[in-house]
């Protein structure tokens, strides 16, 4: 049986995630921080992705967020933002 992905946060990391969740100007970063805090609190990443956010997400998306945070911290969450294709109006 596969192991459940978890994240262990230091007090400093938890405070930083809480600050960005509550005060950052980027809604996608606020959502990512909220998801990581829920996983750190003991919820499964699958449950958080499907039912714990404002919109259901693909669980693989949340696993990517966990990997970005593990390798680069909050800067990784902000640096790997995807917004889709921007089309110009003619």
MARTIPA-60354 format. One record per atom (N, C-alpha, C): x negated, y, z negated; chain; atom name; residue number from 1; residue in three letters. Coordinates in Angstrom, 1 decimal, padded with zeros to 4 digits. Atoms other than C-alpha are relative to their C-alpha. Example, Ala and Ser with C-alpha at 12.3 -4.5 7.8 and 13.67 -1.06 7.14 Angstrom:
<rs>
@px->-000.9, py->-001.2, pz->000.0, kette->A, atom->N, nr->1, rest->Ala
@px->-012.3, py->-004.5, pz->-007.8, kette->A, atom->CA, nr->1, rest->Ala
@px->-000.9, py->001.2, pz->000.0, kette->A, atom->C, nr->1, rest->Ala
@px->000.9, py->-001.1, pz->000.0, kette->A, atom->N, nr->2, rest->Ser
@px->-013.7, py->-001.1, pz->-007.1, kette->A, atom->CA, nr->2, rest->Ser
@px->000.8, py->001.1, pz->-000.8, kette->A, atom->C, nr->2, rest->Ser
</rs>
This chain:
<rs>
@px->-000.8, py->-001.2, pz->000.0, kette->A, atom->N, nr->1, rest->Unk
@px->000.0, py->000.0, pz->000.0, kette->A, atom->CA, nr->1, rest->Unk
@px->-000.9, py->001.2, pz->000.0, kette->A, atom->C, nr->1, rest->Unk
@px->000.8, py->-001.2, pz->000.0, kette->A, atom->N, nr->2, rest->Unk
@px->-001.4, py->003.4, pz->000.9, kette->A, atom->CA, nr->2, rest->Unk
@px->000.1, py->000.9, pz->-001.2, kette->A, atom->C, nr->2, rest->Unk
@px->000.0, py->-000.9, pz->001.2, kette->A, atom->N, nr->3, rest->Unk
@px->-002.4, py->005.9, pz->-001.8, kette->A, atom->CA, nr->3, rest->Unk
@px->000.7, py->001.3, pz->000.3, kette->A, atom->C, nr->3, rest->Unk
@px->-000.7, py->-001.3, pz->-000.2, kette->A, atom->N, nr->4, rest->Unk
@px->-000.3, py->009.0, pz->-002.3, kette->A, atom->CA, nr->4, rest->Unk
@px->-001.0, py->001.1, pz->000.0, kette->A, atom->C, nr->4, rest->Unk
@px->001.0, py->-001.2, pz->000.0, kette->A, atom->N, nr->5, rest->Unk
@px->-002.2, py->012.2, pz->-001.4, kette->A, atom->CA, nr->5, rest->Unk
@px->000.4, py->000.9, pz->-001.1, kette->A, atom->C, nr->5, rest->Unk
@px->-000.3, py->-000.9, pz->001.1, kette->A, atom->N, nr->6, rest->Unk
@px->-002.5, py->014.5, pz->-004.3, kette->A, atom->CA, nr->6, rest->Unk
@px->-001.1, py->001.1, pz->000.2, kette->A, atom->C, nr->6, rest->Unk
@px->001.0, py->-001.0, pz->000.0, kette->A, atom->N, nr->7, rest->Unk
@px->-004.4, py->017.7, pz->-004.9, kette->A, atom->CA, nr->7, rest->Unk
@px->-000.2, py->000.4, pz->-001.5, kette->A, atom->C, nr->7, rest->Unk
@px->000.3, py->-000.4, pz->001.3, kette->A, atom->N, nr->8, rest->Unk
@px->-006.1, py->018.6, pz->-008.2, kette->A, atom->CA, nr->8, rest->Unk
@px->-000.5, py->001.5, pz->000.1, kette->A, atom->C, nr->8, rest->Unk
@px->000.3, py->-001.5, pz->-000.1, kette->A, atom->N, nr->9, rest->Unk
@px->-006.3, py->022.4, pz->-008.8, kette->A, atom->CA, nr->9, rest->Unk
@px->-000.6, py->000.4, pz->-001.3, kette->A, atom->C, nr->9, rest->Unk
@px->000.6, py->-000.6, pz->001.2, kette->A, atom->N, nr->10, rest->Unk
@px->-008.5, py->024.3, pz->-011.2, kette->A, atom->CA, nr->10, rest->Unk
@px->001.0, py->001.2, pz->-000.3, kette->A, atom->C, nr->10, rest->Unk
@px->-000.8, py->-001.2, pz->000.4, kette->A, atom->N, nr->11, rest->Unk
@px->-006.9, py->027.2, pz->-013.1, kette->A, atom->CA, nr->11, rest->Unk
@px->-000.1, py->001.1, pz->001.0, kette->A, atom->C, nr->11, rest->Unk
@px->000.3, py->-001.1, pz->-000.9, kette->A, atom->N, nr->12, rest->Unk
@px->-008.5, py->029.7, pz->-010.8, kette->A, atom->CA, nr->12, rest->Unk
@px->000.7, py->-000.3, pz->001.4, kette->A, atom->C, nr->12, rest->Unk
@px->-000.7, py->000.3, pz->-001.3, kette->A, atom->N, nr->13, rest->Unk
@px->-007.2, py->027.9, pz->-007.6, kette->A, atom->CA, nr->13, rest->Unk
@px->001.5, py->000.1, pz->-000.2, kette->A, atom->C, nr->13, rest->Unk
@px->-001.4, py->-000.1, pz->000.2, kette->A, atom->N, nr->14, rest->Unk
@px->-003.7, py->027.6, pz->-009.1, kette->A, atom->CA, nr->14, rest->Unk
@px->000.4, py->001.5, pz->-000.1, kette->A, atom->C, nr->14, rest->Unk
@px->-000.3, py->-001.4, pz->000.1, kette->A, atom->N, nr->15, rest->Unk
@px->-003.7, py->031.3, pz->-009.9, kette->A, atom->CA, nr->15, rest->Unk
@px->000.0, py->000.7, pz->001.4, kette->A, atom->C, nr->15, rest->Unk
@px->000.2, py->-000.6, pz->-001.4, kette->A, atom->N, nr->16, rest->Unk
@px->-004.9, py->032.2, pz->-006.4, kette->A, atom->CA, nr->16, rest->Unk
@px->001.2, py->-000.4, pz->000.9, kette->A, atom->C, nr->16, rest->Unk
@px->-001.1, py->000.5, pz->-000.8, kette->A, atom->N, nr->17, rest->Unk
@px->-002.2, py->030.0, pz->-004.8, kette->A, atom->CA, nr->17, rest->Unk
@px->001.3, py->000.7, pz->-000.5, kette->A, atom->C, nr->17, rest->Unk
@px->-001.2, py->-000.7, pz->000.5, kette->A, atom->N, nr->18, rest->Unk
@px->000.5, py->031.6, pz->-007.1, kette->A, atom->CA, nr->18, rest->Unk
@px->000.0, py->001.4, pz->000.5, kette->A, atom->C, nr->18, rest->Unk
@px->000.1, py->-001.4, pz->-000.5, kette->A, atom->N, nr->19, rest->Unk
@px->-000.7, py->035.1, pz->-006.1, kette->A, atom->CA, nr->19, rest->Unk
@px->000.4, py->000.0, pz->001.5, kette->A, atom->C, nr->19, rest->Unk
@px->-000.3, py->000.0, pz->-001.4, kette->A, atom->N, nr->20, rest->Unk
@px->-000.6, py->034.3, pz->-002.4, kette->A, atom->CA, nr->20, rest->Unk
@px->001.4, py->-000.4, pz->000.3, kette->A, atom->C, nr->20, rest->Unk
@px->-001.4, py->000.4, pz->-000.2, kette->A, atom->N, nr->21, rest->Unk
@px->002.7, py->032.5, pz->-002.7, kette->A, atom->CA, nr->21, rest->Unk
@px->001.0, py->001.2, pz->-000.3, kette->A, atom->C, nr->21, rest->Unk
@px->-000.9, py->-001.0, pz->000.4, kette->A, atom->N, nr->22, rest->Unk
@px->004.3, py->035.5, pz->-004.4, kette->A, atom->CA, nr->22, rest->Unk
@px->-000.3, py->001.4, pz->000.7, kette->A, atom->C, nr->22, rest->Unk
@px->000.3, py->-001.4, pz->-000.5, kette->A, atom->N, nr->23, rest->Unk
@px->002.5, py->038.5, pz->-002.7, kette->A, atom->CA, nr->23, rest->Unk
@px->-000.6, py->000.1, pz->001.3, kette->A, atom->C, nr->23, rest->Unk
@px->000.6, py->-000.2, pz->-001.3, kette->A, atom->N, nr->24, rest->Unk
@px->001.0, py->037.7, pz->000.6, kette->A, atom->CA, nr->24, rest->Unk
@px->001.0, py->000.5, pz->001.1, kette->A, atom->C, nr->24, rest->Unk
@px->-000.8, py->-000.6, pz->-001.1, kette->A, atom->N, nr->25, rest->Unk
@px->002.3, py->039.5, pz->003.7, kette->A, atom->CA, nr->25, rest->Unk
@px->000.4, py->-001.0, pz->001.1, kette->A, atom->C, nr->25, rest->Unk
@px->-000.3, py->001.0, pz->-001.1, kette->A, atom->N, nr->26, rest->Unk
@px->002.3, py->036.3, pz->005.9, kette->A, atom->CA, nr->26, rest->Unk
@px->000.9, py->-001.0, pz->-000.6, kette->A, atom->C, nr->26, rest->Unk
@px->-001.0, py->001.0, pz->000.6, kette->A, atom->N, nr->27, rest->Unk
@px->005.4, py->034.2, pz->005.3, kette->A, atom->CA, nr->27, rest->Unk
@px->-000.5, py->-001.5, pz->000.2, kette->A, atom->C, nr->27, rest->Unk
@px->000.5, py->001.3, pz->-000.2, kette->A, atom->N, nr->28, rest->Unk
@px->003.6, py->031.1, pz->006.7, kette->A, atom->CA, nr->28, rest->Unk
@px->-001.0, py->-000.4, pz->-001.1, kette->A, atom->C, nr->28, rest->Unk
@px->001.0, py->000.2, pz->001.0, kette->A, atom->N, nr->29, rest->Unk
@px->000.8, py->031.4, pz->004.2, kette->A, atom->CA, nr->29, rest->Unk
@px->000.7, py->-000.2, pz->-001.4, kette->A, atom->C, nr->29, rest->Unk
@px->-000.8, py->000.2, pz->001.2, kette->A, atom->N, nr->30, rest->Unk
@px->003.4, py->031.8, pz->001.4, kette->A, atom->CA, nr->30, rest->Unk
@px->000.6, py->-001.4, pz->-000.1, kette->A, atom->C, nr->30, rest->Unk
@px->-000.6, py->001.4, pz->-000.1, kette->A, atom->N, nr->31, rest->Unk
@px->005.1, py->028.6, pz->002.5, kette->A, atom->CA, nr->31, rest->Unk
@px->-001.1, py->-001.1, pz->-000.3, kette->A, atom->C, nr->31, rest->Unk
@px->001.1, py->001.0, pz->000.2, kette->A, atom->N, nr->32, rest->Unk
@px->001.8, py->026.7, pz->002.6, kette->A, atom->CA, nr->32, rest->Unk
@px->-000.4, py->-000.1, pz->-001.4, kette->A, atom->C, nr->32, rest->Unk
@px->000.4, py->000.0, pz->001.4, kette->A, atom->N, nr->33, rest->Unk
@px->000.8, py->027.8, pz->-000.9, kette->A, atom->CA, nr->33, rest->Unk
@px->001.1, py->-000.6, pz->-000.9, kette->A, atom->C, nr->33, rest->Unk
@px->-001.0, py->000.6, pz->000.7, kette->A, atom->N, nr->34, rest->Unk
@px->004.2, py->026.9, pz->-002.2, kette->A, atom->CA, nr->34, rest->Unk
@px->000.0, py->-001.5, pz->000.1, kette->A, atom->C, nr->34, rest->Unk
@px->000.1, py->001.5, pz->-000.2, kette->A, atom->N, nr->35, rest->Unk
@px->003.9, py->023.4, pz->-000.7, kette->A, atom->CA, nr->35, rest->Unk
@px->-001.1, py->-000.6, pz->-000.8, kette->A, atom->C, nr->35, rest->Unk
@px->001.1, py->000.5, pz->000.8, kette->A, atom->N, nr->36, rest->Unk
@px->000.5, py->022.9, pz->-002.2, kette->A, atom->CA, nr->36, rest->Unk
@px->000.2, py->000.0, pz->-001.5, kette->A, atom->C, nr->36, rest->Unk
@px->-000.4, py->000.0, pz->001.4, kette->A, atom->N, nr->37, rest->Unk
@px->001.7, py->023.9, pz->-005.6, kette->A, atom->CA, nr->37, rest->Unk
@px->000.9, py->-001.1, pz->-000.4, kette->A, atom->C, nr->37, rest->Unk
@px->-000.9, py->001.1, pz->000.3, kette->A, atom->N, nr->38, rest->Unk
@px->004.5, py->021.4, pz->-005.4, kette->A, atom->CA, nr->38, rest->Unk
@px->-000.7, py->-001.3, pz->000.0, kette->A, atom->C, nr->38, rest->Unk
@px->000.7, py->001.3, pz->-000.1, kette->A, atom->N, nr->39, rest->Unk
@px->002.2, py->018.6, pz->-004.4, kette->A, atom->CA, nr->39, rest->Unk
@px->-000.9, py->-000.1, pz->-001.3, kette->A, atom->C, nr->39, rest->Unk
@px->000.9, py->000.0, pz->001.2, kette->A, atom->N, nr->40, rest->Unk
@px->-000.2, py->019.6, pz->-007.3, kette->A, atom->CA, nr->40, rest->Unk
@px->000.8, py->-000.3, pz->-001.2, kette->A, atom->C, nr->40, rest->Unk
@px->-000.9, py->000.3, pz->001.1, kette->A, atom->N, nr->41, rest->Unk
@px->002.8, py->019.4, pz->-009.6, kette->A, atom->CA, nr->41, rest->Unk
@px->000.5, py->-001.4, pz->-000.1, kette->A, atom->C, nr->41, rest->Unk
@px->-000.4, py->001.4, pz->000.1, kette->A, atom->N, nr->42, rest->Unk
@px->003.3, py->015.8, pz->-008.8, kette->A, atom->CA, nr->42, rest->Unk
@px->001.0, py->-000.5, pz->001.1, kette->A, atom->C, nr->42, rest->Unk
@px->-001.0, py->000.5, pz->-001.0, kette->A, atom->N, nr->43, rest->Unk
@px->005.8, py->015.7, pz->-005.9, kette->A, atom->CA, nr->43, rest->Unk
@px->-000.8, py->-000.6, pz->001.2, kette->A, atom->C, nr->43, rest->Unk
@px->000.7, py->000.6, pz->-001.2, kette->A, atom->N, nr->44, rest->Unk
@px->004.9, py->013.5, pz->-002.9, kette->A, atom->CA, nr->44, rest->Unk
@px->000.0, py->001.0, pz->001.2, kette->A, atom->C, nr->44, rest->Unk
@px->000.0, py->-000.8, pz->-001.2, kette->A, atom->N, nr->45, rest->Unk
@px->003.8, py->015.3, pz->000.2, kette->A, atom->CA, nr->45, rest->Unk
@px->001.1, py->-000.2, pz->001.0, kette->A, atom->C, nr->45, rest->Unk
@px->-001.1, py->000.3, pz->-000.9, kette->A, atom->N, nr->46, rest->Unk
@px->006.4, py->013.5, pz->002.3, kette->A, atom->CA, nr->46, rest->Unk
@px->001.3, py->000.7, pz->-000.5, kette->A, atom->C, nr->46, rest->Unk
@px->-001.2, py->-000.6, pz->000.6, kette->A, atom->N, nr->47, rest->Unk
@px->009.2, py->014.7, pz->-000.1, kette->A, atom->CA, nr->47, rest->Unk
@px->000.0, py->001.6, pz->000.2, kette->A, atom->C, nr->47, rest->Unk
@px->000.1, py->-001.5, pz->-000.1, kette->A, atom->N, nr->48, rest->Unk
@px->007.9, py->018.3, pz->-000.1, kette->A, atom->CA, nr->48, rest->Unk
@px->000.2, py->000.4, pz->001.4, kette->A, atom->C, nr->48, rest->Unk
@px->-000.1, py->-000.4, pz->-001.4, kette->A, atom->N, nr->49, rest->Unk
@px->007.6, py->018.4, pz->003.7, kette->A, atom->CA, nr->49, rest->Unk
@px->001.5, py->-000.1, pz->000.5, kette->A, atom->C, nr->49, rest->Unk
@px->-001.3, py->000.2, pz->-000.5, kette->A, atom->N, nr->50, rest->Unk
@px->011.1, py->017.0, pz->004.3, kette->A, atom->CA, nr->50, rest->Unk
@px->001.1, py->000.8, pz->-000.8, kette->A, atom->C, nr->50, rest->Unk
@px->-001.1, py->-000.5, pz->000.8, kette->A, atom->N, nr->51, rest->Unk
@px->013.1, py->018.5, pz->001.4, kette->A, atom->CA, nr->51, rest->Unk
@px->-000.4, py->001.2, pz->-000.9, kette->A, atom->C, nr->51, rest->Unk
@px->000.4, py->-000.9, pz->001.1, kette->A, atom->N, nr->52, rest->Unk
@px->011.0, py->020.9, pz->-000.7, kette->A, atom->CA, nr->52, rest->Unk
@px->-000.3, py->001.4, pz->000.5, kette->A, atom->C, nr->52, rest->Unk
@px->000.3, py->-001.3, pz->-000.6, kette->A, atom->N, nr->53, rest->Unk
@px->010.6, py->023.9, pz->001.7, kette->A, atom->CA, nr->53, rest->Unk
@px->001.2, py->000.6, pz->000.6, kette->A, atom->C, nr->53, rest->Unk
@px->-001.1, py->-000.6, pz->-000.6, kette->A, atom->N, nr->54, rest->Unk
@px->012.9, py->026.3, pz->003.3, kette->A, atom->CA, nr->54, rest->Unk
@px->000.5, py->-000.7, pz->001.3, kette->A, atom->C, nr->54, rest->Unk
@px->-000.3, py->000.8, pz->-001.2, kette->A, atom->N, nr->55, rest->Unk
@px->012.8, py->024.3, pz->006.6, kette->A, atom->CA, nr->55, rest->Unk
@px->-000.7, py->-001.3, pz->-000.2, kette->A, atom->C, nr->55, rest->Unk
@px->000.7, py->001.3, pz->000.0, kette->A, atom->N, nr->56, rest->Unk
@px->012.0, py->020.6, pz->006.9, kette->A, atom->CA, nr->56, rest->Unk
@px->-001.2, py->000.1, pz->000.9, kette->A, atom->C, nr->56, rest->Unk
@px->001.3, py->000.0, pz->-000.8, kette->A, atom->N, nr->57, rest->Unk
@px->008.5, py->020.1, pz->008.2, kette->A, atom->CA, nr->57, rest->Unk
@px->-000.3, py->-001.5, pz->000.3, kette->A, atom->C, nr->57, rest->Unk
@px->000.6, py->001.3, pz->-000.3, kette->A, atom->N, nr->58, rest->Unk
@px->006.8, py->017.1, pz->009.8, kette->A, atom->CA, nr->58, rest->Unk
@px->-001.0, py->-000.3, pz->-001.2, kette->A, atom->C, nr->58, rest->Unk
@px->000.9, py->000.3, pz->001.1, kette->A, atom->N, nr->59, rest->Unk
@px->004.9, py->015.4, pz->006.9, kette->A, atom->CA, nr->59, rest->Unk
@px->-001.5, py->000.1, pz->000.5, kette->A, atom->C, nr->59, rest->Unk
@px->001.4, py->-000.1, pz->-000.5, kette->A, atom->N, nr->60, rest->Unk
@px->001.7, py->015.3, pz->009.1, kette->A, atom->CA, nr->60, rest->Unk
@px->-000.4, py->001.5, pz->-000.1, kette->A, atom->C, nr->60, rest->Unk
@px->000.3, py->-001.4, pz->000.2, kette->A, atom->N, nr->61, rest->Unk
@px->001.9, py->019.1, pz->009.0, kette->A, atom->CA, nr->61, rest->Unk
@px->-000.5, py->000.3, pz->-001.4, kette->A, atom->C, nr->61, rest->Unk
@px->000.4, py->-000.2, pz->001.4, kette->A, atom->N, nr->62, rest->Unk
@px->001.7, py->019.1, pz->005.2, kette->A, atom->CA, nr->62, rest->Unk
@px->-001.4, py->-000.7, pz->-000.3, kette->A, atom->C, nr->62, rest->Unk
@px->001.3, py->000.7, pz->000.2, kette->A, atom->N, nr->63, rest->Unk
@px->-001.2, py->016.6, pz->005.3, kette->A, atom->CA, nr->63, rest->Unk
@px->-001.1, py->000.8, pz->000.6, kette->A, atom->C, nr->63, rest->Unk
@px->001.1, py->-000.9, pz->-000.6, kette->A, atom->N, nr->64, rest->Unk
@px->-003.1, py->019.0, pz->007.6, kette->A, atom->CA, nr->64, rest->Unk
@px->-000.2, py->001.1, pz->-000.9, kette->A, atom->C, nr->64, rest->Unk
@px->000.2, py->-001.1, pz->001.0, kette->A, atom->N, nr->65, rest->Unk
@px->-002.5, py->021.8, pz->005.1, kette->A, atom->CA, nr->65, rest->Unk
@px->-000.8, py->-000.5, pz->-001.1, kette->A, atom->C, nr->65, rest->Unk
@px->000.8, py->000.5, pz->001.1, kette->A, atom->N, nr->66, rest->Unk
@px->-003.9, py->019.6, pz->002.4, kette->A, atom->CA, nr->66, rest->Unk
@px->-001.4, py->-000.2, pz->000.4, kette->A, atom->C, nr->66, rest->Unk
@px->001.4, py->000.2, pz->-000.4, kette->A, atom->N, nr->67, rest->Unk
@px->-007.0, py->018.8, pz->004.4, kette->A, atom->CA, nr->67, rest->Unk
@px->-000.6, py->001.4, pz->000.2, kette->A, atom->C, nr->67, rest->Unk
@px->000.6, py->-001.3, pz->-000.2, kette->A, atom->N, nr->68, rest->Unk
@px->-007.5, py->022.5, pz->005.3, kette->A, atom->CA, nr->68, rest->Unk
@px->-000.4, py->000.6, pz->-001.4, kette->A, atom->C, nr->68, rest->Unk
@px->000.2, py->-000.5, pz->001.3, kette->A, atom->N, nr->69, rest->Unk
@px->-007.2, py->023.4, pz->001.6, kette->A, atom->CA, nr->69, rest->Unk
@px->-001.2, py->-000.7, pz->-000.6, kette->A, atom->C, nr->69, rest->Unk
@px->001.1, py->000.8, pz->000.6, kette->A, atom->N, nr->70, rest->Unk
@px->-009.6, py->020.6, pz->000.5, kette->A, atom->CA, nr->70, rest->Unk
@px->-001.3, py->000.4, pz->000.6, kette->A, atom->C, nr->70, rest->Unk
@px->001.3, py->-000.3, pz->-000.6, kette->A, atom->N, nr->71, rest->Unk
@px->-012.3, py->021.6, pz->003.0, kette->A, atom->CA, nr->71, rest->Unk
@px->-000.3, py->001.5, pz->-000.1, kette->A, atom->C, nr->71, rest->Unk
@px->000.3, py->-001.4, pz->000.0, kette->A, atom->N, nr->72, rest->Unk
@px->-012.0, py->025.4, pz->003.0, kette->A, atom->CA, nr->72, rest->Unk
@px->000.7, py->000.9, pz->-001.0, kette->A, atom->C, nr->72, rest->Unk
@px->-000.7, py->-000.8, pz->001.0, kette->A, atom->N, nr->73, rest->Unk
@px->-009.7, py->026.6, pz->000.2, kette->A, atom->CA, nr->73, rest->Unk
@px->001.1, py->000.8, pz->000.7, kette->A, atom->C, nr->73, rest->Unk
@px->-001.1, py->-000.9, pz->-000.5, kette->A, atom->N, nr->74, rest->Unk
@px->-007.1, py->029.3, pz->000.8, kette->A, atom->CA, nr->74, rest->Unk
@px->-000.4, py->000.6, pz->001.3, kette->A, atom->C, nr->74, rest->Unk
@px->000.4, py->-000.5, pz->-001.3, kette->A, atom->N, nr->75, rest->Unk
@px->-009.2, py->030.7, pz->003.6, kette->A, atom->CA, nr->75, rest->Unk
@px->000.3, py->-001.0, pz->001.1, kette->A, atom->C, nr->75, rest->Unk
@px->-000.3, py->001.0, pz->-001.0, kette->A, atom->N, nr->76, rest->Unk
@px->-008.6, py->027.4, pz->005.5, kette->A, atom->CA, nr->76, rest->Unk
@px->001.5, py->000.1, pz->000.4, kette->A, atom->C, nr->76, rest->Unk
@px->-001.5, py->-000.1, pz->-000.2, kette->A, atom->N, nr->77, rest->Unk
@px->-004.8, py->027.8, pz->005.1, kette->A, atom->CA, nr->77, rest->Unk
@px->000.3, py->001.2, pz->000.9, kette->A, atom->C, nr->77, rest->Unk
@px->-000.3, py->-001.2, pz->-000.8, kette->A, atom->N, nr->78, rest->Unk
@px->-005.0, py->031.3, pz->006.6, kette->A, atom->CA, nr->78, rest->Unk
@px->-000.7, py->-000.1, pz->001.4, kette->A, atom->C, nr->78, rest->Unk
@px->000.8, py->000.1, pz->-001.3, kette->A, atom->N, nr->79, rest->Unk
@px->-007.6, py->030.4, pz->009.3, kette->A, atom->CA, nr->79, rest->Unk
@px->000.6, py->-000.9, pz->001.0, kette->A, atom->C, nr->79, rest->Unk
@px->-000.6, py->001.0, pz->-000.9, kette->A, atom->N, nr->80, rest->Unk
@px->-005.6, py->027.6, pz->010.8, kette->A, atom->CA, nr->80, rest->Unk
@px->001.5, py->000.2, pz->000.2, kette->A, atom->C, nr->80, rest->Unk
@px->-001.4, py->-000.3, pz->-000.2, kette->A, atom->N, nr->81, rest->Unk
@px->-002.4, py->029.4, pz->011.4, kette->A, atom->CA, nr->81, rest->Unk
@px->000.3, py->-000.2, pz->001.5, kette->A, atom->C, nr->81, rest->Unk
@px->-000.5, py->000.2, pz->-001.3, kette->A, atom->N, nr->82, rest->Unk
@px->-000.4, py->028.5, pz->014.5, kette->A, atom->CA, nr->82, rest->Unk
@px->001.3, py->000.7, pz->000.2, kette->A, atom->C, nr->82, rest->Unk
@px->-001.2, py->-000.7, pz->-000.2, kette->A, atom->N, nr->83, rest->Unk
@px->002.2, py->030.7, pz->015.9, kette->A, atom->CA, nr->83, rest->Unk
@px->000.7, py->-000.2, pz->001.3, kette->A, atom->C, nr->83, rest->Unk
@px->-000.6, py->000.3, pz->-001.3, kette->A, atom->N, nr->84, rest->Unk
@px->003.0, py->029.2, pz->019.3, kette->A, atom->CA, nr->84, rest->Unk
@px->-000.6, py->000.9, pz->001.1, kette->A, atom->C, nr->84, rest->Unk
@px->000.5, py->-000.7, pz->-001.2, kette->A, atom->N, nr->85, rest->Unk
@px->002.5, py->030.7, pz->022.7, kette->A, atom->CA, nr->85, rest->Unk
@px->000.6, py->001.4, pz->000.0, kette->A, atom->C, nr->85, rest->Unk
@px->-000.5, py->-001.4, pz->-000.1, kette->A, atom->N, nr->86, rest->Unk
@px->002.8, py->034.5, pz->023.0, kette->A, atom->CA, nr->86, rest->Unk
@px->000.2, py->000.3, pz->001.5, kette->A, atom->C, nr->86, rest->Unk
@px->-000.3, py->-000.3, pz->-001.4, kette->A, atom->N, nr->87, rest->Unk
@px->004.4, py->035.4, pz->026.3, kette->A, atom->CA, nr->87, rest->Unk
@px->000.1, py->001.5, pz->000.2, kette->A, atom->C, nr->87, rest->Unk
@px->-000.1, py->-001.4, pz->-000.3, kette->A, atom->N, nr->88, rest->Unk
@px->004.0, py->038.8, pz->027.9, kette->A, atom->CA, nr->88, rest->Unk
@px->001.3, py->000.3, pz->000.8, kette->A, atom->C, nr->88, rest->Unk
@px->-001.1, py->-000.4, pz->-000.8, kette->A, atom->N, nr->89, rest->Unk
@px->007.0, py->040.6, pz->029.3, kette->A, atom->CA, nr->89, rest->Unk
@px->-000.5, py->000.8, pz->001.2, kette->A, atom->C, nr->89, rest->Unk
@px->000.4, py->-000.7, pz->-001.2, kette->A, atom->N, nr->90, rest->Unk
@px->006.7, py->041.9, pz->032.8, kette->A, atom->CA, nr->90, rest->Unk
@px->000.7, py->001.3, pz->000.2, kette->A, atom->C, nr->90, rest->Unk
</rs>
